Amino acid sequence: MNREKISKEQIRSDLKNVRWYYVYHREIEKARQDCYLNFVNKVKLYNQMIAFASLPLYKLYHELYIMGSTQEAVSEKLNFSTEYISKFNARLIDFFYSMMNLPDFVF
């Protein structure tokens, strides 16, 4: 097994990181869980809001954000120009903005 040589300085740096990890690993794991929960809650929020959108907006949301397609790929799949998909995505953003700014917005 061939390994690259490593300097003593790199070993010292690595050991500092190991120490840092063991000193703070509980806080790191807690923060990771909190970030994950915040992320999941945000995904749920958008999924709840999109239920109130028109079917074309829902389709765009699904293709771009659930399936992870690019605007170019969606334009080919749906047979629209990339410019149209870009403008339609702006409408999707406007939709979410309007939903979040409703006076009685509760999700």
TILODO-538976 format. One record per atom (N, C-alpha, C, O): residue in three letters; x, y, z. Coordinates in steps of 0.02 Angstrom, whole numbers, plus 50000, padded with zeros to 5 digits. Layout:
N
ALAXYZ ...
***
This chain:
107
MET500424994150000 MET500005000050000 MET500455006250000 MET500845007350046 ASN500385010149949 ASN500795016249943 ASN500405022149971 ASN499845023549952 ARG500725025550017 ARG500425031650046 ARG500895037450032 ARG501505036650031 GLU500585043150022 GLU500995049150014 GLU501295050950081 GLU500995049850134 LYS501885053750078 LYS502205055950140 LYS501835062050166 LYS501565066150129 ILE501815062450231 ILE501455067950264 ILE501935071350311 ILE502355068150343 SER501885077850316 SER502345081650359 SER502115081350432 SER501535079850447 LYS502575082950475 LYS502405083250547 LYS501905088850559 LYS501465088350602 GLU501965094250522 GLU501485099750529 GLU500775097550511 GLU500295099450544 GLN500715093450458 GLN500065090950438 GLN499785086350492 GLN499185086550507 ILE500225082150521 ILE499995077750575 ILE499755081850634 ILE499245080250663 ARG500125087050652 ARG499915091450707 ARG499235094550692 ARG498795094750735 SER499155096950632 SER498515099950612 SER497955094850614 SER497415096250639 ASP498085088850589 ASP497575083550592 ASP497385081950664 ASP496795081050679 LEU497875081450708 LEU497745079850777 LEU497355085350812 LEU496935083850856 LYS497475091650795 LYS497075097050822 LYS496345096350801 LYS495885097450840 ASN496245094350738 ASN495565093350714 ASN495225087450748 ASN494635087650763 VAL495605082150762 VAL495335076350798 VAL495125078550868 VAL494585076850891 ARG495555082250902 ARG495395084750969 ARG494775089150966 ARG494325088351007 TRP494755093650919 TRP494185098250912 TRP493545094250902 TRP493025095750932 TYR493575089050860 TYR492985084950848 TYR492745081750913 TYR492145082050928 TYR493195078650951 TYR492975075251011 TYR492735079951066 TYR492315078251106 VAL493005085951067 VAL492785090851116 VAL492085093451098 VAL491665094451142 TYR491955094351034 TYR491335097651012 TYR490855093150974 TYR490365095650947 HIS490975086550972 HIS490565082350929 HIS489825082250950 HIS489385081650907 ARG489675082751014 ARG488975082851035 ARG488615089151008 ARG488055088750983 GLU488955094851014 GLU488665100950988 GLU488595100750912 GLU488105103250884 ILE489085097750879 ILE489055097150806 ILE488465092850785 ILE488095094650739 GLU488385087150818 GLU487825082650801 GLU487145085950815 GLU486675085150776 LYS487105089650870 LYS486475093150886 LYS486335098350832 LYS485765098950808 ALA486835102150812 ALA486745107250760 ALA486555103950694 ALA486135106550657 ARG486865098350678 ARG486705094850617 ARG485975092550617 ARG485625093250567 GLN485745089950672 GLN485055087850677 GLN484585093750672 GLN484065093350638 ASP484755099350705 ASP484335105250700 ASP484295107850629 ASP483765109650605 CYS484865108050594 CYS484875110250525 CYS484465105650481 CYS484085107950437 TYR484525099150492 TYR484145094350453 TYR483395095350465 TYR483005095350417 LEU483195096150527 LEU482485097250542 LEU482225103650510 LEU481675103850483 ASN482625109050513 ASN482435115250481 ASN482355114350406 ASN481885116950376 PHE482805110550376 PHE482775109250305 PHE482145105250287 PHE481785106950240 VAL482015099950325 VAL481425095750312 VAL480785099950320 VAL480325099250280 ASN480755104050371 ASN480165108250381 ASN480065113150323 ASN479505114550303 LYS480615115750296 LYS480565120350240 LYS480305116650178 LYS479885119350141 VAL480535110650166 VAL480295106650110 VAL479545105250118 VAL479165105850070 LYS479345103450178 LYS478635102150191 LYS478215108450178 LYS477675108050150 LEU478465114150199 LEU478105120450188 LEU477985121750114 LEU477415123250094 TYR478505121150073 TYR478425122250001 TYR477955117049970 TYR477565118749926 ASN478005110849993 ASN477565105649966 ASN476835106949985 ASN476385105449946 GLN476715109750044 GLN476035111550063 GLN475775117350022 GLN475195117450001 MET476195122350011 MET475975128249973 MET475825126549901 MET475345129149872 ILE476245122249870 ILE476155120749799 ILE475485117349786 ILE475245117449729 ALA475185114449836 ALA474535111249828 ALA473995116349808 ALA473475114449781 PHE474125122749820 PHE473645128049803 PHE473795131249735 PHE473445135849714 ALA474305128949702 ALA474505131849637 ALA474105128749580 ALA473775123649588 SER474145132049524 SER473855129249463 SER474245123049443 SER474825122149464 LEU473945118749404 LEU474295112749382 LEU474935114149343 LEU475435110649353 PRO474945119149298 PRO475575120649263 PRO476135122749312 PRO476715120749304 LEU475965126849362 LEU476475128749411 LEU476705122749451 LEU477295121949466 TYR476225118449469 TYR476405112349506 TYR476875107949464 TYR477365105349491 LYS476735107249400 LYS477155103249356 LYS477855106049352 LYS478345102349355 LEU477905112649346 LEU478565115849344 LEU478945114749409 LEU479535112949408 TYR478605115649466 TYR478915114449532 TYR479165107349536 TYR479725106049558 HIS478745102649515 HIS478935095649518 HIS479545094149475 HIS480015090949498 GLU479545096549415 GLU480105095249369 GLU480755098549393 GLU481285095449393 LEU480705104849413 LEU481315108549431 LEU481575106749501 LEU482175105649510 TYR481125106249549 TYR481355105949618 TYR481285099049651 TYR481655097549697 ILE480825095049627 ILE480775088249655 ILE481205083449613 ILE481575079349641 MET481145084049547 MET481535079649503 MET482245082249493 MET482685078449472 GLY482365088649507 GLY483035091449501 GLY483255092849430 GLY483855093149416 SER482775093749385 SER482955095249315 SER483165102449308 SER482995106749349 THR483535103749256 THR483725110649240 THR483165113849199 THR482725110349173 GLN483175120449195 GLN482675123849154 GLN482735121649081 GLN482225121049047 GLU483345120549058 GLU483445118248989 GLU483115111448978 GLU482775110348927 ALA483215106849025 ALA482925100149018 ALA482165100449021 ALA481825096848984 VAL481895104649064 VAL481175105349070 VAL480895108449005 VAL480365106348982 SER481245113248977 SER480995116248916 SER480965111148860 SER480495111148820 GLU481455106748856 GLU481435101448805 GLU480875096448819 GLU480505094548774 LYS480815094448882 LYS480305089448900 LYS479595092048887 LYS479175088348862 LEU479475098348905 LEU478805101148898 LEU478695104748832 LEU478145107348818 ASN479225104948791 ASN479185108048725 ASN479035115548728 ASN478615118148692 PHE479395119048773 PHE479365126348778 PHE480065129048772 PHE480555125348780 SER480125135348757 SER480785138448754 SER481065139148825 SER480695139348874 THR481715139548829 THR482045140548893 THR481845147248923 THR481755147748984 GLU481755152248881 GLU481545158848906 GLU480845158448938 GLU480715161548989 TYR480405154548906 TYR479725153748934 TYR479765150349002 TYR479425152449049 ILE480155145049007 ILE480225141549071 ILE480525146149124 ILE480325145849182 SER480995150249104 SER481295155049151 SER480775159949176 SER480745161449236 LYS480365162549131 LYS479835167249151 LYS479305163649194 LYS479045166449242 PHE479165157449176 PHE478675153549214 PHE478935152049284 PHE478555151949333 ASN479595150949289 ASN479895149949355 ASN479845156349397 ASN479745155949457 ALA479895162049365 ALA479805168449401 ALA479085168849427 ALA478975171449482 ARG478605166349389 ARG477915166149412 ARG477835161449472 ARG477455162849518 LEU478205155949471 LEU478195151349527 LEU478455154649590 LEU478175153949644 ILE478995158349583 ILE479275162049640 ILE478775167249665 ILE478685168049725 ASP478455170649618 ASP477935175549637 ASP477375172149675 ASP477105174849724 PHE477185166149652 PHE476655162449686 PHE476845161049759 PHE476455162349805 PHE477455158449769 PHE477675156949838 PHE477715163349879 PHE477545163449938 TYR477955168649849 TYR477995175149884 TYR477305177449906 TYR477215179649963 SER476825176849861 SER476135178849878 SER475855174549934 SER475535177049980 MET475975168049930 MET475725163549981 MET476015165250050 MET475655165250100 MET476655166550052 MET476985167950116 MET476795174750144 MET476895175950203 ASN476535179050102 ASN476355185750126 ASN475605186750134 ASN475375192450142 LEU475235181350132 LEU474525181850147 LEU474435183850220 LEU474825181550262 PRO473935187950236 PRO473845190050306 PRO473715184250353 PRO473915184550411 ASP473385179150329 ASP473225173450373 ASP473635167250354 ASP473395161650362 PHE474245168350330 PHE474675162850309 PHE474865158550369 PHE475225160850415 VAL474635152450368 VAL474805147650422 VAL474885140850390 VAL474415138150360 PHE475465138150396 PHE475605131350374 PHE476005127950427 PHE476185122150421 
***
